[in-house]
Amino acid sequence: MGKVINLAHPVPGKLPYAILPIGMYCNQKLQEAKAGAVLEFWQGWRHEKRVLVRKCKVQIRSSYFAFMAQSVYGRYTRVDSLIRQWEDWAITEGIGRNGIDKEWALLIEVKEIDNY
């Protein structure tokens, strides 16, 4: 087991998926991670570890992305709102608004460490 990869994202709930922004300096370690890598999801003070099962790049302006975003984050999730959240996060992290890819995102599947 290598180093833990920290992610500023809520712990996945009922569905074991998360959609994360990518870019040259955005989630770089996650982009390079292989199945079996340990990910630690952080949201405020709450954090939990999960194991990466698989990942794939998804085109943001596709019906598949919209479908998965609504499945993972709720039926009222809008793609533009999600991108705006990512841009705000990138600015806060010092990456800059243009530090995230506006065409591609990373869809990951995780599972609890106990089940690994």
Phi and psi restraints in degrees (range 20) as a CNS / XPLOR table:
assign (resid 1 and name C) (resid 2 and name N)
       (resid 2 and name CA) (resid 2 and name C) 1.0 -84.8 20.0 2
assign (resid 2 and name N) (resid 2 and name CA)
       (resid 2 and name C) (resid 3 and name N) 1.0 -161.0 20.0 2
assign (resid 2 and name C) (resid 3 and name N)
       (resid 3 and name CA) (resid 3 and name C) 1.0 -69.6 20.0 2
assign (resid 3 and name N) (resid 3 and name CA)
       (resid 3 and name C) (resid 4 and name N) 1.0 148.0 20.0 2
assign (resid 3 and name C) (resid 4 and name N)
       (resid 4 and name CA) (resid 4 and name C) 1.0 -73.6 20.0 2
assign (resid 4 and name N) (resid 4 and name CA)
       (resid 4 and name C) (resid 5 and name N) 1.0 136.4 20.0 2
assign (resid 4 and name C) (resid 5 and name N)
       (resid 5 and name CA) (resid 5 and name C) 1.0 -98.7 20.0 2
assign (resid 5 and name N) (resid 5 and name CA)
       (resid 5 and name C) (resid 6 and name N) 1.0 119.2 20.0 2
assign (resid 5 and name C) (resid 6 and name N)
       (resid 6 and name CA) (resid 6 and name C) 1.0 -86.7 20.0 2
assign (resid 6 and name N) (resid 6 and name CA)
       (resid 6 and name C) (resid 7 and name N) 1.0 136.4 20.0 2
assign (resid 6 and name C) (resid 7 and name N)
       (resid 7 and name CA) (resid 7 and name C) 1.0 -129.5 20.0 2
assign (resid 7 and name N) (resid 7 and name CA)
       (resid 7 and name C) (resid 8 and name N) 1.0 132.3 20.0 2
assign (resid 7 and name C) (resid 8 and name N)
       (resid 8 and name CA) (resid 8 and name C) 1.0 -86.3 20.0 2
assign (resid 8 and name N) (resid 8 and name CA)
       (resid 8 and name C) (resid 9 and name N) 1.0 83.5 20.0 2
assign (resid 8 and name C) (resid 9 and name N)
       (resid 9 and name CA) (resid 9 and name C) 1.0 -160.7 20.0 2
assign (resid 9 and name N) (resid 9 and name CA)
       (resid 9 and name C) (resid 10 and name N) 1.0 143.0 20.0 2
assign (resid 9 and name C) (resid 10 and name N)
       (resid 10 and name CA) (resid 10 and name C) 1.0 -60.3 20.0 2
assign (resid 10 and name N) (resid 10 and name CA)
       (resid 10 and name C) (resid 11 and name N) 1.0 151.2 20.0 2
assign (resid 10 and name C) (resid 11 and name N)
       (resid 11 and name CA) (resid 11 and name C) 1.0 -64.3 20.0 2
assign (resid 11 and name N) (resid 11 and name CA)
       (resid 11 and name C) (resid 12 and name N) 1.0 131.4 20.0 2
assign (resid 11 and name C) (resid 12 and name N)
       (resid 12 and name CA) (resid 12 and name C) 1.0 -55.7 20.0 2
assign (resid 12 and name N) (resid 12 and name CA)
       (resid 12 and name C) (resid 13 and name N) 1.0 142.6 20.0 2
assign (resid 12 and name C) (resid 13 and name N)
       (resid 13 and name CA) (resid 13 and name C) 1.0 -93.2 20.0 2
assign (resid 13 and name N) (resid 13 and name CA)
       (resid 13 and name C) (resid 14 and name N) 1.0 -119.0 20.0 2
assign (resid 13 and name C) (resid 14 and name N)
       (resid 14 and name CA) (resid 14 and name C) 1.0 -62.1 20.0 2
assign (resid 14 and name N) (resid 14 and name CA)
       (resid 14 and name C) (resid 15 and name N) 1.0 -43.7 20.0 2
assign (resid 14 and name C) (resid 15 and name N)
       (resid 15 and name CA) (resid 15 and name C) 1.0 -90.5 20.0 2
assign (resid 15 and name N) (resid 15 and name CA)
       (resid 15 and name C) (resid 16 and name N) 1.0 138.1 20.0 2
assign (resid 15 and name C) (resid 16 and name N)
       (resid 16 and name CA) (resid 16 and name C) 1.0 -85.5 20.0 2
assign (resid 16 and name N) (resid 16 and name CA)
       (resid 16 and name C) (resid 17 and name N) 1.0 36.6 20.0 2
assign (resid 16 and name C) (resid 17 and name N)
       (resid 17 and name CA) (resid 17 and name C) 1.0 -120.1 20.0 2
assign (resid 17 and name N) (resid 17 and name CA)
       (resid 17 and name C) (resid 18 and name N) 1.0 155.6 20.0 2
assign (resid 17 and name C) (resid 18 and name N)
       (resid 18 and name CA) (resid 18 and name C) 1.0 -146.7 20.0 2
assign (resid 18 and name N) (resid 18 and name CA)
       (resid 18 and name C) (resid 19 and name N) 1.0 149.9 20.0 2
assign (resid 18 and name C) (resid 19 and name N)
       (resid 19 and name CA) (resid 19 and name C) 1.0 -118.0 20.0 2
assign (resid 19 and name N) (resid 19 and name CA)
       (resid 19 and name C) (resid 20 and name N) 1.0 125.3 20.0 2
assign (resid 19 and name C) (resid 20 and name N)
       (resid 20 and name CA) (resid 20 and name C) 1.0 -127.3 20.0 2
assign (resid 20 and name N) (resid 20 and name CA)
       (resid 20 and name C) (resid 21 and name N) 1.0 147.6 20.0 2
assign (resid 20 and name C) (resid 21 and name N)
       (resid 21 and name CA) (resid 21 and name C) 1.0 -73.0 20.0 2
assign (resid 21 and name N) (resid 21 and name CA)
       (resid 21 and name C) (resid 22 and name N) 1.0 152.8 20.0 2
assign (resid 21 and name C) (resid 22 and name N)
       (resid 22 and name CA) (resid 22 and name C) 1.0 -129.7 20.0 2
assign (resid 22 and name N) (resid 22 and name CA)
       (resid 22 and name C) (resid 23 and name N) 1.0 168.3 20.0 2
assign (resid 22 and name C) (resid 23 and name N)
       (resid 23 and name CA) (resid 23 and name C) 1.0 174.8 20.0 2
assign (resid 23 and name N) (resid 23 and name CA)
       (resid 23 and name C) (resid 24 and name N) 1.0 -177.2 20.0 2
assign (resid 23 and name C) (resid 24 and name N)
       (resid 24 and name CA) (resid 24 and name C) 1.0 -60.2 20.0 2
assign (resid 24 and name N) (resid 24 and name CA)
       (resid 24 and name C) (resid 25 and name N) 1.0 -39.7 20.0 2
assign (resid 24 and name C) (resid 25 and name N)
       (resid 25 and name CA) (resid 25 and name C) 1.0 -117.8 20.0 2
assign (resid 25 and name N) (resid 25 and name CA)
       (resid 25 and name C) (resid 26 and name N) 1.0 7.6 20.0 2
assign (resid 25 and name C) (resid 26 and name N)
       (resid 26 and name CA) (resid 26 and name C) 1.0 -103.5 20.0 2
assign (resid 26 and name N) (resid 26 and name CA)
       (resid 26 and name C) (resid 27 and name N) 1.0 116.8 20.0 2
assign (resid 26 and name C) (resid 27 and name N)
       (resid 27 and name CA) (resid 27 and name C) 1.0 53.3 20.0 2
assign (resid 27 and name N) (resid 27 and name CA)
       (resid 27 and name C) (resid 28 and name N) 1.0 40.5 20.0 2
assign (resid 27 and name C) (resid 28 and name N)
       (resid 28 and name CA) (resid 28 and name C) 1.0 -61.3 20.0 2
assign (resid 28 and name N) (resid 28 and name CA)
       (resid 28 and name C) (resid 29 and name N) 1.0 -43.9 20.0 2
assign (resid 28 and name C) (resid 29 and name N)
       (resid 29 and name CA) (resid 29 and name C) 1.0 -64.3 20.0 2
assign (resid 29 and name N) (resid 29 and name CA)
       (resid 29 and name C) (resid 30 and name N) 1.0 -36.1 20.0 2
assign (resid 29 and name C) (resid 30 and name N)
       (resid 30 and name CA) (resid 30 and name C) 1.0 -66.8 20.0 2
assign (resid 30 and name N) (resid 30 and name CA)
       (resid 30 and name C) (resid 31 and name N) 1.0 -38.6 20.0 2
assign (resid 30 and name C) (resid 31 and name N)
       (resid 31 and name CA) (resid 31 and name C) 1.0 -62.5 20.0 2
assign (resid 31 and name N) (resid 31 and name CA)
       (resid 31 and name C) (resid 32 and name N) 1.0 -31.2 20.0 2
assign (resid 31 and name C) (resid 32 and name N)
       (resid 32 and name CA) (resid 32 and name C) 1.0 -91.6 20.0 2
assign (resid 32 and name N) (resid 32 and name CA)
       (resid 32 and name C) (resid 33 and name N) 1.0 -9.9 20.0 2
assign (resid 32 and name C) (resid 33 and name N)
       (resid 33 and name CA) (resid 33 and name C) 1.0 -66.8 20.0 2
assign (resid 33 and name N) (resid 33 and name CA)
       (resid 33 and name C) (resid 34 and name N) 1.0 149.9 20.0 2
assign (resid 33 and name C) (resid 34 and name N)
       (resid 34 and name CA) (resid 34 and name C) 1.0 -108.5 20.0 2
assign (resid 34 and name N) (resid 34 and name CA)
       (resid 34 and name C) (resid 35 and name N) 1.0 163.4 20.0 2
assign (resid 34 and name C) (resid 35 and name N)
       (resid 35 and name CA) (resid 35 and name C) 1.0 -54.8 20.0 2
assign (resid 35 and name N) (resid 35 and name CA)
       (resid 35 and name C) (resid 36 and name N) 1.0 137.8 20.0 2
assign (resid 35 and name C) (resid 36 and name N)
       (resid 36 and name CA) (resid 36 and name C) 1.0 99.1 20.0 2
assign (resid 36 and name N) (resid 36 and name CA)
       (resid 36 and name C) (resid 37 and name N) 1.0 -10.5 20.0 2
assign (resid 36 and name C) (resid 37 and name N)
       (resid 37 and name CA) (resid 37 and name C) 1.0 -67.4 20.0 2
assign (resid 37 and name N) (resid 37 and name CA)
       (resid 37 and name C) (resid 38 and name N) 1.0 147.4 20.0 2
assign (resid 37 and name C) (resid 38 and name N)
       (resid 38 and name CA) (resid 38 and name C) 1.0 -93.3 20.0 2
assign (resid 38 and name N) (resid 38 and name CA)
       (resid 38 and name C) (resid 39 and name N) 1.0 126.5 20.0 2
assign (resid 38 and name C) (resid 39 and name N)
       (resid 39 and name CA) (resid 39 and name C) 1.0 -113.5 20.0 2
assign (resid 39 and name N) (resid 39 and name CA)
       (resid 39 and name C) (resid 40 and name N) 1.0 139.7 20.0 2
assign (resid 39 and name C) (resid 40 and name N)
       (resid 40 and name CA) (resid 40 and name C) 1.0 -117.2 20.0 2
assign (resid 40 and name N) (resid 40 and name CA)
       (resid 40 and name C) (resid 41 and name N) 1.0 115.2 20.0 2
assign (resid 40 and name C) (resid 41 and name N)
       (resid 41 and name CA) (resid 41 and name C) 1.0 -86.4 20.0 2
assign (resid 41 and name N) (resid 41 and name CA)
       (resid 41 and name C) (resid 42 and name N) 1.0 130.9 20.0 2
assign (resid 41 and name C) (resid 42 and name N)
       (resid 42 and name CA) (resid 42 and name C) 1.0 -121.3 20.0 2
assign (resid 42 and name N) (resid 42 and name CA)
       (resid 42 and name C) (resid 43 and name N) 1.0 131.5 20.0 2
assign (resid 42 and name C) (resid 43 and name N)
       (resid 43 and name CA) (resid 43 and name C) 1.0 -142.5 20.0 2
assign (resid 43 and name N) (resid 43 and name CA)
       (resid 43 and name C) (resid 44 and name N) 1.0 101.0 20.0 2
assign (resid 43 and name C) (resid 44 and name N)
       (resid 44 and name CA) (resid 44 and name C) 1.0 63.9 20.0 2
assign (resid 44 and name N) (resid 44 and name CA)
       (resid 44 and name C) (resid 45 and name N) 1.0 -126.9 20.0 2
assign (resid 44 and name C) (resid 45 and name N)
       (resid 45 and name CA) (resid 45 and name C) 1.0 -84.7 20.0 2
assign (resid 45 and name N) (resid 45 and name CA)
       (resid 45 and name C) (resid 46 and name N) 1.0 -16.4 20.0 2
assign (resid 45 and name C) (resid 46 and name N)
       (resid 46 and name CA) (resid 46 and name C) 1.0 -83.7 20.0 2
assign (resid 46 and name N) (resid 46 and name CA)
       (resid 46 and name C) (resid 47 and name N) 1.0 133.7 20.0 2
assign (resid 46 and name C) (resid 47 and name N)
       (resid 47 and name CA) (resid 47 and name C) 1.0 -152.0 20.0 2
assign (resid 47 and name N) (resid 47 and name CA)
       (resid 47 and name C) (resid 48 and name N) 1.0 144.1 20.0 2
assign (resid 47 and name C) (resid 48 and name N)
       (resid 48 and name CA) (resid 48 and name C) 1.0 -145.4 20.0 2
assign (resid 48 and name N) (resid 48 and name CA)
       (resid 48 and name C) (resid 49 and name N) 1.0 149.9 20.0 2
assign (resid 48 and name C) (resid 49 and name N)
       (resid 49 and name CA) (resid 49 and name C) 1.0 -96.8 20.0 2
assign (resid 49 and name N) (resid 49 and name CA)
       (resid 49 and name C) (resid 50 and name N) 1.0 145.8 20.0 2
assign (resid 49 and name C) (resid 50 and name N)
       (resid 50 and name CA) (resid 50 and name C) 1.0 -139.9 20.0 2
assign (resid 50 and name N) (resid 50 and name CA)
       (resid 50 and name C) (resid 51 and name N) 1.0 165.5 20.0 2
assign (resid 50 and name C) (resid 51 and name N)
       (resid 51 and name CA) (resid 51 and name C) 1.0 -106.7 20.0 2
assign (resid 51 and name N) (resid 51 and name CA)
       (resid 51 and name C) (resid 52 and name N) 1.0 134.0 20.0 2
assign (resid 51 and name C) (resid 52 and name N)
       (resid 52 and name CA) (resid 52 and name C) 1.0 -72.4 20.0 2
assign (resid 52 and name N) (resid 52 and name CA)
       (resid 52 and name C) (resid 53 and name N) 1.0 124.8 20.0 2
assign (resid 52 and name C) (resid 53 and name N)
       (resid 53 and name CA) (resid 53 and name C) 1.0 -92.6 20.0 2
assign (resid 53 and name N) (resid 53 and name CA)
       (resid 53 and name C) (resid 54 and name N) 1.0 -52.1 20.0 2
assign (resid 53 and name C) (resid 54 and name N)
       (resid 54 and name CA) (resid 54 and name C) 1.0 -162.8 20.0 2
assign (resid 54 and name N) (resid 54 and name CA)
       (resid 54 and name C) (resid 55 and name N) 1.0 167.4 20.0 2
assign (resid 54 and name C) (resid 55 and name N)
       (resid 55 and name CA) (resid 55 and name C) 1.0 -150.9 20.0 2
assign (resid 55 and name N) (resid 55 and name CA)
       (resid 55 and name C) (resid 56 and name N) 1.0 158.3 20.0 2
assign (resid 55 and name C) (resid 56 and name N)
       (resid 56 and name CA) (resid 56 and name C) 1.0 -155.5 20.0 2
assign (resid 56 and name N) (resid 56 and name CA)
       (resid 56 and name C) (resid 57 and name N) 1.0 151.1 20.0 2
assign (resid 56 and name C) (resid 57 and name N)
       (resid 57 and name CA) (resid 57 and name C) 1.0 -81.7 20.0 2
assign (resid 57 and name N) (resid 57 and name CA)
       (resid 57 and name C) (resid 58 and name N) 1.0 138.7 20.0 2
assign (resid 57 and name C) (resid 58 and name N)
       (resid 58 and name CA) (resid 58 and name C) 1.0 -127.0 20.0 2
assign (resid 58 and name N) (resid 58 and name CA)
       (resid 58 and name C) (resid 59 and name N) 1.0 134.6 20.0 2
assign (resid 58 and name C) (resid 59 and name N)
       (resid 59 and name CA) (resid 59 and name C) 1.0 -72.9 20.0 2
assign (resid 59 and name N) (resid 59 and name CA)
       (resid 59 and name C) (resid 60 and name N) 1.0 125.5 20.0 2
assign (resid 59 and name C) (resid 60 and name N)
       (resid 60 and name CA) (resid 60 and name C) 1.0 -62.9 20.0 2
assign (resid 60 and name N) (resid 60 and name CA)
       (resid 60 and name C) (resid 61 and name N) 1.0 -42.5 20.0 2
assign (resid 60 and name C) (resid 61 and name N)
       (resid 61 and name CA) (resid 61 and name C) 1.0 -88.7 20.0 2
assign (resid 61 and name N) (resid 61 and name CA)
       (resid 61 and name C) (resid 62 and name N) 1.0 47.7 20.0 2
assign (resid 61 and name C) (resid 62 and name N)
       (resid 62 and name CA) (resid 62 and name C) 1.0 -123.3 20.0 2
assign (resid 62 and name N) (resid 62 and name CA)
       (resid 62 and name C) (resid 63 and name N) 1.0 158.2 20.0 2
assign (resid 62 and name C) (resid 63 and name N)
       (resid 63 and name CA) (resid 63 and name C) 1.0 -66.9 20.0 2
assign (resid 63 and name N) (resid 63 and name CA)
       (resid 63 and name C) (resid 64 and name N) 1.0 -30.8 20.0 2
assign (resid 63 and name C) (resid 64 and name N)
       (resid 64 and name CA) (resid 64 and name C) 1.0 -63.7 20.0 2
assign (resid 64 and name N) (resid 64 and name CA)
       (resid 64 and name C) (resid 65 and name N) 1.0 -42.6 20.0 2
assign (resid 64 and name C) (resid 65 and name N)
       (resid 65 and name CA) (resid 65 and name C) 1.0 -61.9 20.0 2
assign (resid 65 and name N) (resid 65 and name CA)
       (resid 65 and name C) (resid 66 and name N) 1.0 -47.5 20.0 2
assign (resid 65 and name C) (resid 66 and name N)
       (resid 66 and name CA) (resid 66 and name C) 1.0 -61.0 20.0 2
assign (resid 66 and name N) (resid 66 and name CA)
       (resid 66 and name C) (resid 67 and name N) 1.0 -42.1 20.0 2
assign (resid 66 and name C) (resid 67 and name N)
       (resid 67 and name CA) (resid 67 and name C) 1.0 -61.4 20.0 2
assign (resid 67 and name N) (resid 67 and name CA)
       (resid 67 and name C) (resid 68 and name N) 1.0 -48.4 20.0 2
assign (resid 67 and name C) (resid 68 and name N)
       (resid 68 and name CA) (resid 68 and name C) 1.0 -67.6 20.0 2
assign (resid 68 and name N) (resid 68 and name CA)
       (resid 68 and name C) (resid 69 and name N) 1.0 -38.8 20.0 2
assign (resid 68 and name C) (resid 69 and name N)
       (resid 69 and name CA) (resid 69 and name C) 1.0 -61.3 20.0 2
assign (resid 69 and name N) (resid 69 and name CA)
       (resid 69 and name C) (resid 70 and name N) 1.0 -43.3 20.0 2
assign (resid 69 and name C) (resid 70 and name N)
       (resid 70 and name CA) (resid 70 and name C) 1.0 -71.0 20.0 2
assign (resid 70 and name N) (resid 70 and name CA)
       (resid 70 and name C) (resid 71 and name N) 1.0 -33.4 20.0 2
assign (resid 70 and name C) (resid 71 and name N)
       (resid 71 and name CA) (resid 71 and name C) 1.0 -67.6 20.0 2
assign (resid 71 and name N) (resid 71 and name CA)
       (resid 71 and name C) (resid 72 and name N) 1.0 -41.1 20.0 2
assign (resid 71 and name C) (resid 72 and name N)
       (resid 72 and name CA) (resid 72 and name C) 1.0 -80.9 20.0 2
assign (resid 72 and name N) (resid 72 and name CA)
       (resid 72 and name C) (resid 73 and name N) 1.0 -44.2 20.0 2
assign (resid 72 and name C) (resid 73 and name N)
       (resid 73 and name CA) (resid 73 and name C) 1.0 -107.0 20.0 2
assign (resid 73 and name N) (resid 73 and name CA)
       (resid 73 and name C) (resid 74 and name N) 1.0 -3.7 20.0 2
assign (resid 73 and name C) (resid 74 and name N)
       (resid 74 and name CA) (resid 74 and name C) 1.0 119.0 20.0 2
assign (resid 74 and name N) (resid 74 and name CA)
       (resid 74 and name C) (resid 75 and name N) 1.0 152.4 20.0 2
assign (resid 74 and name C) (resid 75 and name N)
       (resid 75 and name CA) (resid 75 and name C) 1.0 -67.2 20.0 2
assign (resid 75 and name N) (resid 75 and name CA)
       (resid 75 and name C) (resid 76 and name N) 1.0 -17.4 20.0 2
assign (resid 75 and name C) (resid 76 and name N)
       (resid 76 and name CA) (resid 76 and name C) 1.0 -97.5 20.0 2
assign (resid 76 and name N) (resid 76 and name CA)
       (resid 76 and name C) (resid 77 and name N) 1.0 10.6 20.0 2
assign (resid 76 and name C) (resid 77 and name N)
       (resid 77 and name CA) (resid 77 and name C) 1.0 -68.6 20.0 2
assign (resid 77 and name N) (resid 77 and name CA)
       (resid 77 and name C) (resid 78 and name N) 1.0 130.5 20.0 2
assign (resid 77 and name C) (resid 78 and name N)
       (resid 78 and name CA) (resid 78 and name C) 1.0 -109.0 20.0 2
assign (resid 78 and name N) (resid 78 and name CA)
       (resid 78 and name C) (resid 79 and name N) 1.0 139.2 20.0 2
assign (resid 78 and name C) (resid 79 and name N)
       (resid 79 and name CA) (resid 79 and name C) 1.0 -59.4 20.0 2
assign (resid 79 and name N) (resid 79 and name CA)
       (resid 79 and name C) (resid 80 and name N) 1.0 -44.2 20.0 2
assign (resid 79 and name C) (resid 80 and name N)
       (resid 80 and name CA) (resid 80 and name C) 1.0 -60.9 20.0 2
assign (resid 80 and name N) (resid 80 and name CA)
       (resid 80 and name C) (resid 81 and name N) 1.0 -38.2 20.0 2
assign (resid 80 and name C) (resid 81 and name N)
       (resid 81 and name CA) (resid 81 and name C) 1.0 -66.7 20.0 2
assign (resid 81 and name N) (resid 81 and name CA)
       (resid 81 and name C) (resid 82 and name N) 1.0 -39.3 20.0 2
assign (resid 81 and name C) (resid 82 and name N)
       (resid 82 and name CA) (resid 82 and name C) 1.0 -63.8 20.0 2
assign (resid 82 and name N) (resid 82 and name CA)
       (resid 82 and name C) (resid 83 and name N) 1.0 -44.7 20.0 2
assign (resid 82 and name C) (resid 83 and name N)
       (resid 83 and name CA) (resid 83 and name C) 1.0 -63.3 20.0 2
assign (resid 83 and name N) (resid 83 and name CA)
       (resid 83 and name C) (resid 84 and name N) 1.0 -40.7 20.0 2
assign (resid 83 and name C) (resid 84 and name N)
       (resid 84 and name CA) (resid 84 and name C) 1.0 -61.7 20.0 2
assign (resid 84 and name N) (resid 84 and name CA)
       (resid 84 and name C) (resid 85 and name N) 1.0 -41.0 20.0 2
assign (resid 84 and name C) (resid 85 and name N)
       (resid 85 and name CA) (resid 85 and name C) 1.0 -61.7 20.0 2
assign (resid 85 and name N) (resid 85 and name CA)
       (resid 85 and name C) (resid 86 and name N) 1.0 -43.1 20.0 2
assign (resid 85 and name C) (resid 86 and name N)
       (resid 86 and name CA) (resid 86 and name C) 1.0 -63.8 20.0 2
assign (resid 86 and name N) (resid 86 and name CA)
       (resid 86 and name C) (resid 87 and name N) 1.0 -41.4 20.0 2
assign (resid 86 and name C) (resid 87 and name N)
       (resid 87 and name CA) (resid 87 and name C) 1.0 -62.8 20.0 2
assign (resid 87 and name N) (resid 87 and name CA)
       (resid 87 and name C) (resid 88 and name N) 1.0 -43.5 20.0 2
assign (resid 87 and name C) (resid 88 and name N)
       (resid 88 and name CA) (resid 88 and name C) 1.0 -61.5 20.0 2
assign (resid 88 and name N) (resid 88 and name CA)
       (resid 88 and name C) (resid 89 and name N) 1.0 -42.4 20.0 2
assign (resid 88 and name C) (resid 89 and name N)
       (resid 89 and name CA) (resid 89 and name C) 1.0 -63.0 20.0 2
assign (resid 89 and name N) (resid 89 and name CA)
       (resid 89 and name C) (resid 90 and name N) 1.0 -44.0 20.0 2
assign (resid 89 and name C) (resid 90 and name N)
       (resid 90 and name CA) (resid 90 and name C) 1.0 -62.1 20.0 2
assign (resid 90 and name N) (resid 90 and name CA)
       (resid 90 and name C) (resid 91 and name N) 1.0 -38.8 20.0 2
assign (resid 90 and name C) (resid 91 and name N)
       (resid 91 and name CA) (resid 91 and name C) 1.0 -64.7 20.0 2
assign (resid 91 and name N) (resid 91 and name CA)
       (resid 91 and name C) (resid 92 and name N) 1.0 -45.3 20.0 2
assign (resid 91 and name C) (resid 92 and name N)
       (resid 92 and name CA) (resid 92 and name C) 1.0 -61.2 20.0 2
assign (resid 92 and name N) (resid 92 and name CA)
       (resid 92 and name C) (resid 93 and name N) 1.0 -38.0 20.0 2
assign (resid 92 and name C) (resid 93 and name N)
       (resid 93 and name CA) (resid 93 and name C) 1.0 -81.0 20.0 2
assign (resid 93 and name N) (resid 93 and name CA)
       (resid 93 and name C) (resid 94 and name N) 1.0 -4.6 20.0 2
assign (resid 93 and name C) (resid 94 and name N)
       (resid 94 and name CA) (resid 94 and name C) 1.0 85.5 20.0 2
assign (resid 94 and name N) (resid 94 and name CA)
       (resid 94 and name C) (resid 95 and name N) 1.0 8.0 20.0 2
assign (resid 94 and name C) (resid 95 and name N)
       (resid 95 and name CA) (resid 95 and name C) 1.0 -80.5 20.0 2
assign (resid 95 and name N) (resid 95 and name CA)
       (resid 95 and name C) (resid 96 and name N) 1.0 -31.5 20.0 2
assign (resid 95 and name C) (resid 96 and name N)
       (resid 96 and name CA) (resid 96 and name C) 1.0 94.2 20.0 2
assign (resid 96 and name N) (resid 96 and name CA)
       (resid 96 and name C) (resid 97 and name N) 1.0 152.7 20.0 2
assign (resid 96 and name C) (resid 97 and name N)
       (resid 97 and name CA) (resid 97 and name C) 1.0 -55.0 20.0 2
assign (resid 97 and name N) (resid 97 and name CA)
       (resid 97 and name C) (resid 98 and name N) 1.0 -36.1 20.0 2
assign (resid 97 and name C) (resid 98 and name N)
       (resid 98 and name CA) (resid 98 and name C) 1.0 -88.2 20.0 2
assign (resid 98 and name N) (resid 98 and name CA)
       (resid 98 and name C) (resid 99 and name N) 1.0 8.0 20.0 2
assign (resid 98 and name C) (resid 99 and name N)
       (resid 99 and name CA) (resid 99 and name C) 1.0 -80.0 20.0 2
assign (resid 99 and name N) (resid 99 and name CA)
       (resid 99 and name C) (resid 100 and name N) 1.0 -7.4 20.0 2
assign (resid 99 and name C) (resid 100 and name N)
       (resid 100 and name CA) (resid 100 and name C) 1.0 -110.1 20.0 2
assign (resid 100 and name N) (resid 100 and name CA)
       (resid 100 and name C) (resid 101 and name N) 1.0 147.5 20.0 2
assign (resid 100 and name C) (resid 101 and name N)
       (resid 101 and name CA) (resid 101 and name C) 1.0 -74.0 20.0 2
assign (resid 101 and name N) (resid 101 and name CA)
       (resid 101 and name C) (resid 102 and name N) 1.0 128.8 20.0 2
assign (resid 101 and name C) (resid 102 and name N)
       (resid 102 and name CA) (resid 102 and name C) 1.0 -90.5 20.0 2
assign (resid 102 and name N) (resid 102 and name CA)
       (resid 102 and name C) (resid 103 and name N) 1.0 -4.5 20.0 2
assign (resid 102 and name C) (resid 103 and name N)
       (resid 103 and name CA) (resid 103 and name C) 1.0 -107.2 20.0 2
assign (resid 103 and name N) (resid 103 and name CA)
       (resid 103 and name C) (resid 104 and name N) 1.0 -28.3 20.0 2
assign (resid 103 and name C) (resid 104 and name N)
       (resid 104 and name CA) (resid 104 and name C) 1.0 -130.2 20.0 2
assign (resid 104 and name N) (resid 104 and name CA)
       (resid 104 and name C) (resid 105 and name N) 1.0 148.5 20.0 2
assign (resid 104 and name C) (resid 105 and name N)
       (resid 105 and name CA) (resid 105 and name C) 1.0 -136.7 20.0 2
assign (resid 105 and name N) (resid 105 and name CA)
       (resid 105 and name C) (resid 106 and name N) 1.0 171.0 20.0 2
assign (resid 105 and name C) (resid 106 and name N)
       (resid 106 and name CA) (resid 106 and name C) 1.0 -113.2 20.0 2
assign (resid 106 and name N) (resid 106 and name CA)
       (resid 106 and name C) (resid 107 and name N) 1.0 121.9 20.0 2
assign (resid 106 and name C) (resid 107 and name N)
       (resid 107 and name CA) (resid 107 and name C) 1.0 -98.3 20.0 2
assign (resid 107 and name N) (resid 107 and name CA)
       (resid 107 and name C) (resid 108 and name N) 1.0 124.0 20.0 2
assign (resid 107 and name C) (resid 108 and name N)
       (resid 108 and name CA) (resid 108 and name C) 1.0 -121.1 20.0 2
assign (resid 108 and name N) (resid 108 and name CA)
       (resid 108 and name C) (resid 109 and name N) 1.0 151.0 20.0 2
assign (resid 108 and name C) (resid 109 and name N)
       (resid 109 and name CA) (resid 109 and name C) 1.0 -116.4 20.0 2
assign (resid 109 and name N) (resid 109 and name CA)
       (resid 109 and name C) (resid 110 and name N) 1.0 134.3 20.0 2
assign (resid 109 and name C) (resid 110 and name N)
       (resid 110 and name CA) (resid 110 and name C) 1.0 -129.6 20.0 2
assign (resid 110 and name N) (resid 110 and name CA)
       (resid 110 and name C) (resid 111 and name N) 1.0 165.6 20.0 2
assign (resid 110 and name C) (resid 111 and name N)
       (resid 111 and name CA) (resid 111 and name C) 1.0 -143.8 20.0 2
assign (resid 111 and name N) (resid 111 and name CA)
       (resid 111 and name C) (resid 112 and name N) 1.0 160.6 20.0 2
assign (resid 111 and name C) (resid 112 and name N)
       (resid 112 and name CA) (resid 112 and name C) 1.0 -64.5 20.0 2
assign (resid 112 and name N) (resid 112 and name CA)
       (resid 112 and name C) (resid 113 and name N) 1.0 150.0 20.0 2
assign (resid 112 and name C) (resid 113 and name N)
       (resid 113 and name CA) (resid 113 and name C) 1.0 -64.1 20.0 2
assign (resid 113 and name N) (resid 113 and name CA)
       (resid 113 and name C) (resid 114 and name N) 1.0 -34.9 20.0 2
assign (resid 113 and name C) (resid 114 and name N)
       (resid 114 and name CA) (resid 114 and name C) 1.0 -60.2 20.0 2
assign (resid 114 and name N) (resid 114 and name CA)
       (resid 114 and name C) (resid 115 and name N) 1.0 -31.7 20.0 2
assign (resid 114 and name C) (resid 115 and name N)
       (resid 115 and name CA) (resid 115 and name C) 1.0 -89.5 20.0 2
assign (resid 115 and name N) (resid 115 and name CA)
       (resid 115 and name C) (resid 116 and name N) 1.0 3.3 20.0 2
